[in-house]
């Protein structure tokens, strides 16, 4: 618990210093990552509640607010989505599950894109973000493509 409090203080100070210095840019994304049952949801909730309302992002409303806008992903996100869908299509899932998961992955990348490119100076706490859903693709892609670093920009990962 002491390490979590230290991480919270670090992010709060980082965020405040960034704003105080007049820096604007992408939001800070904190993703809790790990196996089922380790307390990610509980920690994410406590972590989220430690920030002021003006610093938080309403993730439920984010896609709705930008739903009219066609997302122009960068090459890195396009490649991640393409590889994830290829793996999904090779799986034994029924067609309706493949369609549902494809839409889910599309929304995850849209949220990631919006947080990196459209929404500035906020803090987003994710339990199932890009690292949770695209682990294999990120590891392969970043290793083979240095330009993929753009996907990792402004991300903080807490592994449990």
C-alpha positions in Angstrom: 0.0 0.0 0.0 2.9 2.3 0.7 4.2 1.9 -2.9 0.7 2.7 -4.3 0.5 5.9 -2.2 4.0 6.8 -3.4 2.9 6.2 -7.0 -0.2 8.4 -6.5 1.9 11.2 -5.0 4.3 11.0 -7.9 1.6 11.2 -10.5 -0.2 14.0 -8.7 3.0 16.0 -8.5 4.0 15.2 -12.1 0.6 16.3 -13.3 0.6 19.5 -11.2 4.2 20.4 -12.2 3.3 19.9 -15.9 0.4 22.3 -15.6 2.3 24.8 -13.5 5.1 24.9 -16.2 2.4 25.7 -18.8 2.9 22.4 -20.6 -0.1 21.2 -22.5 -0.4 18.0 -24.4 -1.8 14.5 -24.1 -3.4 13.2 -21.0 -1.5 10.9 -18.6 -2.9 7.4 -18.8 -2.4 5.0 -15.9 -3.2 1.4 -16.6 -3.4 -1.3 -14.0 -2.2 -4.5 -15.5 -2.1 -8.0 -14.1 -3.8 -11.3 -13.5 -7.4 -11.7 -12.4 -8.1 -11.3 -8.7 -5.1 -9.2 -7.7 -7.2 -6.2 -6.8 -6.8 -4.1 -9.9 -10.3 -2.8 -9.8 -10.1 -1.8 -6.1 -6.7 -0.1 -6.6 -7.9 1.7 -9.7 -11.0 3.0 -7.9 -8.9 4.3 -4.9 -6.3 5.7 -7.3 -9.0 7.5 -9.3 -10.7 8.9 -6.3 -7.4 10.5 -5.1 -7.4 13.0 -8.0 -9.5 16.2 -8.2 -12.6 16.1 -10.4 -11.1 18.7 -12.7 -8.2 16.3 -13.5 -10.3 13.2 -14.2 -11.7 12.0 -17.5 -15.2 10.5 -17.9 -14.3 7.4 -19.9 -17.9 6.4 -20.4 -18.7 9.7 -22.1 -15.5 10.0 -24.1 -16.4 7.9 -27.0 -19.9 9.4 -27.1 -18.5 12.9 -27.3 -16.2 12.0 -30.2 -18.4 9.4 -31.9 -19.1 11.6 -34.8 -15.5 12.1 -35.6 -13.7 9.6 -37.8 -10.5 8.6 -36.0 -7.3 9.0 -38.0 -5.1 6.6 -36.2 -1.3 6.6 -36.7 0.4 3.7 -38.3 1.2 2.1 -34.9 -2.4 1.8 -33.8 -3.5 0.6 -37.3 -0.9 -2.2 -37.1 -1.9 -3.2 -33.5 -5.5 -3.4 -34.5 -4.8 -5.3 -37.7 -2.6 -7.9 -35.8 -5.1 -8.3 -33.0 -8.0 -8.9 -35.4 -5.9 -11.4 -37.4 -5.3 -13.4 -34.2 -9.0 -13.1 -33.3 -10.1 -14.4 -36.7 -7.9 -17.5 -36.3 -9.5 -18.3 -32.9 -12.3 -20.7 -32.4 -14.8 -18.1 -31.2 -18.2 -18.0 -32.9 -18.7 -15.3 -35.5 -20.9 -13.1 -33.2 -18.2 -13.1 -30.5 -15.5 -12.2 -33.0 -17.6 -9.2 -34.2 -18.3 -8.1 -30.6 -14.6 -8.4 -29.7 -13.5 -6.6 -32.8 -15.7 -3.7 -31.9 -14.4 -3.8 -28.3 -10.8 -3.6 -29.5 -11.7 -0.8 -31.9 -13.1 1.2 -29.0 -10.0 0.6 -26.8 -7.8 2.0 -29.5 -10.1 4.9 -30.0 -10.0 5.8 -26.3 -6.2 5.5 -26.4 -6.0 7.7 -29.5 -8.3 10.3 -28.0 -6.3 10.4 -24.7 -3.0 10.8 -26.6 -4.2 13.3 -29.2 -7.4 15.1 -28.4 -7.8 15.4 -24.7 -5.2 17.4 -22.9 -4.1 17.7 -19.3 -6.2 15.0 -17.7 -5.6 11.8 -15.9 -7.2 8.6 -17.0 -7.2 5.4 -14.9 -7.8 2.2 -16.9 -8.2 -1.3 -15.8 -8.5 -2.7 -19.4 -6.6 -0.4 -21.6 -4.2 -0.9 -24.5 -1.7 -3.0 -22.6 -4.3 -5.4 -21.2 -5.9 -6.0 -24.6 -2.9 -5.8 -27.0 0.0 -7.2 -24.9 1.4 -9.6 -27.6 1.0 -7.2 -30.4 2.7 -4.4 -28.5 5.6 -6.6 -27.5 6.1 -7.8 -31.1 5.5 -4.4 -32.7 7.6 -2.2 -30.5 10.5 -4.6 -30.7 10.4 -4.6 -34.5 9.3 -1.0 -35.2 10.9 2.0 -33.3 8.1 4.3 -34.5 5.7 2.4 -32.3 6.9 4.4 -29.4 4.1 6.8 -30.1 1.7 4.3 -28.6 3.6 4.3 -25.3 3.6 8.1 -25.0 2.2 9.4 -21.7 1.5 5.9 -20.3 2.2 4.7 -16.8 1.7 1.0 -16.1 1.2 -0.5 -12.7 1.7 -4.2 -12.8 0.1 -6.3 -10.0 
